[in-house]
Amino acid sequence: MRRAAQGFFPLDERWGLDGSDYSPERAKQMVWLSGLLPYQQAAQVFERIGRCAIPATSIWREAQRHGERLKQHQARQQEQVAVERVVLLPQGLDHARRKGVSMDGGKMHIRSEGWKEFKVGAVYDVETRPEYDQEMGEWVEQAHGIHIAYTGVLGSKDEFASAFWALAVEHDIPQAADVSVTADGADWIWNLAADYFPDGVQIVDWYHATQHLAQAAQGLYPADEAAAQRWYKRQRQDLYLGDIHHITTPLDQAGLLSHSQYFHTHKRRMQYQEFREQGYPIGSGTVESGIKQFKARLTGPGMRWSRPAADRMLVIRAAVMSGNFDTLWALAPN
């Protein structure tokens, strides 16, 4: 075995150092790194840290080959979970761990198609810890998502629902006695939440709600920025307290139905003070962070994906982000 320079990982003779015959272990590391970095950067890491030259094209080929294998394994799992969904869950198996789910969408560029939406779902445990609440001006227990797992799908709502449900089952969401669904106001999200998590506490993300409130303030006072800011600050407190009628009444009276309808529709999902006091997260930062992490790998400068390659990388990237890449690799048959 060649001696590695001090400070570098030792070379493994099982790894095909001639660049033509990669061992399963080397292929695994190539695919994992491709889910973390663009192919060319991954090649640079292997050369500098691993002290071996692996062409970016070889990393790409391994990502396509094994990405398809991992994707097919997940598809079979999803089909099985979908079949089992029609069977009632056994009684008495609920657990007391508080769980949360969030959903959102991002854009990536698909060759010959342009910018297309990929949907992301996050499942997590909910943990509370003391933080300073600027709305109330005091220290309170605030909820956060931990042990986050992700799925990403470039496809229809139904295709995403199948993948997200499988992820939820894997992380014991159906057996949780207490589940919250935190997301923005998109109709597809709440339709899916009602179907798959009917007992979940539904919460519109606080920051999306305040953005809509700011737009409503501009609608009420289009020529008076100072008045719009005063109204926004006053109604922001009402929004936090769940006094939604204080927001909708002036909007309705002004005929700004396009603004007021949002708050009418989501009134029950906007009881923020109550949600916080009950220990639920009122922000969807878990999934928004996930969107950014997916985009960091999928929407870099000049990146254009074929649809099959995008599907494979979404699976690889989700496994890397969720910390279960090794498990998925081992379970997927060769």
N, C-alpha and C positions, 0 to 999 in steps of 0.2 A: 504494500500500500504506500502511495506517495505520502510524504510528510507534509502536513498542512502548516502554513505560516502561523506563527503565534497570534492568537486572538481570533482565529477563524475556526469554523467547524471542521472536523476531520472529514476527509473524503471517504466515501463508502464504496468499496470495490464492487458491491452489488449494483450500484447505480451505473448505468451504461455511459462510461466516460468518453466513449468514442462518438457520442451524440446520435447513435443510430438505434440502440436497443435499450430502452429505458425500463428499469425494473419497476415493479408495482409501487415500491416505496418512493422512488424518484418521481414517477408519474403522479402519485398522490400529492407530493409537495409542489409539483409544477401546476397542477390544477388548483390547489389551495391558493397559491400565490397569484394565479391568474384572476381569482376572485377578489383579491385584495388590490392588485395593481394592473395597469395596462400591460399588454404582453411585452412590449419593448422594455419597460421598466422592470418587469419581472426577470427578464433575461439579464439585465444589468445587476440585479441583486444576486442572482446565481453566480455571475462572474466575479463580483467583488467580494461577496461574503462566502459563497460556496466554493470559490476558486475553481469553477468549471464553466466552460463555455457551452451554453445551450441557446440555440437560435430562437428568436421570438416566434418564428414559424412553427418550431417544434412544440413550444408551449401552447400555441394556438391549436395545433392538431390534437394534443392531449386533452385540452379543454373541450374540444368538440366531441371527441370520442367518449370521454368519461362523463362529460356534461350530459350527453344523450342518455348514457346509462343511468345516471342519477335521476334524470328527468323521468325516464320510463318507470323507474322504481317508485318514484313519488306518485306517478299517475296510477299505478296499480294500487297503491295504498289508498289513494283518494277514491277510487272506484269501490274498494272494499268498505271504506267508511261510509260512503254514500248508500250502499246496500244496507249496512247495519243501522243507518239512521232511522229506517222505518220501524225498527224494533224498539220498543219502549225500554228505557234504561231501568235496570233493576232497582227496586226500592231499597232505601237504607244505606246507599253508598255516597250520599252527599258528604262533602268535606267542608270544613269551616274556613279554609283559606280564602281570603277575598281576592277575586280575580278581576282583571280588566281587559277589554279589547278595544282596539281603535282601527279605523280604516281611512284611507285617503288615496289620492291619485297623483301621479307625476307624468312627465312627458319625456320621451326619448325618440331619437330619429331612426326610422326604419327605411332602408333603401327602397326606392321606388314607391314609397307610401307617404313619406314625410313624417312629421311629428305625430306620434301616437301615444295614447295614454296607457301607462301601466298602473295597475292597482296594487296597493300594498296593505297588508293586514299585520297588526301587531297584537300579540297576547302576552300577558304579564301578570305577575303577582303585584298586589297593591300593598304598599308599606307606608305608614305615617311616621312623620318626624316633625319636631317643632321648628317652625320658621316664622319670620316676621311677616304678618299680613298687612300690606300697605293699604288695602281697602278699609280694614277695621282699625288699623293703628295699634295692633297688639300682637303678641306671640300666640300662635295657635298650632295645633297639630295639622299638618298638611300632607295630603296623599301624593305618593309618587309611584311610578311603575318600576319594578325591578325584575330581574331574570327575564328579560324581554326576548321573545322569539318572533321571527318575521317570515312572511311569505310574500312573493311578488309575482304578478301574473300580467302578461301582455295579452289581453283577451277580453271577452265579454264579462258582464256581471255574473252570469251563471258559471263560467269557467273559474272566475275568481272565487265565487262562493264555495265551490267544491274544494278548492285548495285551502281556503281559509277555515272551512269546517274541519278538514282533516287536521290542520294545525291546532285548532281549538280542542279537538278530541285528544290529540297527543298530549296536550298540557292540562287535561282534566277540567276544561271549562264547563262542559255540560253537567258535571257532577258538583260544581261549586254552588253552595247555597246562596252566594252573594256575588253578582257580576255587574259591572258597570260598562256601558258602551259610550265612549267619549269620541266625538268626531265633529266635523264641520256640518253645515246644513244641507249637504247634497242629498237629493231624494233617494238615489240608489243605495246610499249607505243606510238610511233609516228603514227602507223597505227590506233590505237584507237583515238588519238587526231585528226587526219585528218577526221575520221568518225563522231565523236561526237562534236568536237569543231573546225569546218573547218575555222572559221574566227579568231581563236585564234593566238596570236603571239607566235611562237614556239621558245624555248630557251633551249639549252643544258646546263645543270648545269656547272657552271664555274669550280668547283673543279674536276669534272669528266674529263673535257676537259684538265685541267692542268696535271692530272694524265696520260692521254694518251700522252700528250706532253713529259712528263718525260720518258715514255717508248720509245717514238720515239727517244729521245736524246740518250738513251742507245743503241738503234738499230744502230744509226749512228756512235757512238763511243764506241763500246763494250769493248775496251781495254784501254780507256783513260777517266777516270772518270772526270778529270778536264775539258777536252774539252767538254764532255757531259753536264756538269754543265754550262759552258759558253754559249753553244748553247741554252740550255733550258732557261736561263735567258734572252737571247736576243730575242728568239722567243716567250717567254711568253708575252712580250710587244706587239709583232705583233698580238698575239692571242687576247689580250684585245682590240686592235684597230680594229680588224676584217680583218687584212691583211693576210688572210689565205694562199694566194699564196706564201708568204715568207716561210711558213712552208712546204707546199706540194711540191714545186719545188725541194728542195734538197733531200727530201725523194723519190720522183719519180726518180730523177737522180741516186740515189743510189740503185734503185730497191727495196726499202722498201715499196712495194705497200700495204702490210697488215697494215702498220702504216698510210700511206698517205690517204688510202681510207676513214678512219674515218673522217678526216678533209674535204675531198672532199664531202662526203655525208652530213655533217652537216654545211657546210659553211654558209648558210643563217641563221642558228640557233646560230651562233657564233659572232654576231655583238655586242660584249659586251659593248663597250663604248656607242654605239648608244642606246642600250637597257636601260642602266643606265640613260642616259640623258633623255630618254622618260619616266622614272619612273617605269620600269619593274624590278622585282626581277631576278637576274642572278644566284642565288643559289637555290637549292631544299631542303634547310634545313627544311622546314615545313614537308615534307613527310619523310625525313630521320630521323628527330626527332620522327615522328610517328612510323616508323619501330622499333626504339629503345624502344619506350614505349610499343608497342605490344610485343616485344621480352622479355621485363622485366617481363611480366606476363605469357608468353607462353613458354619460353625457359630457365626457371630456372634449377638449378641442379637436374638431374634425372627426369625431366618432360617428360612424354610420354603420348600422347593424343590419344584417339579414334577419328576417324574423326567426328562423331556426336557431341562429347563433344567439340572438337576444333571449329566447326562451331558455336556452341552456345556461347562459350566464346569470339569468335571474335566479335559477335554482342554486347555482354555485355561490353567488353573492349572498343569498339569503342564508345559506348554511354557514358561511364564514361569519356573517354578522350575528347569527344566533348562537354561535359557538358549538354547533353540533355537526360540523363537517366530517370529523373522523367517524362518528356514529353512522351518518348517512353513507359514507364511503364503504364502511364495513358491511352494511346491510344490503346494499345494492348488489345484486348478482352480476358476475362478470359474463 
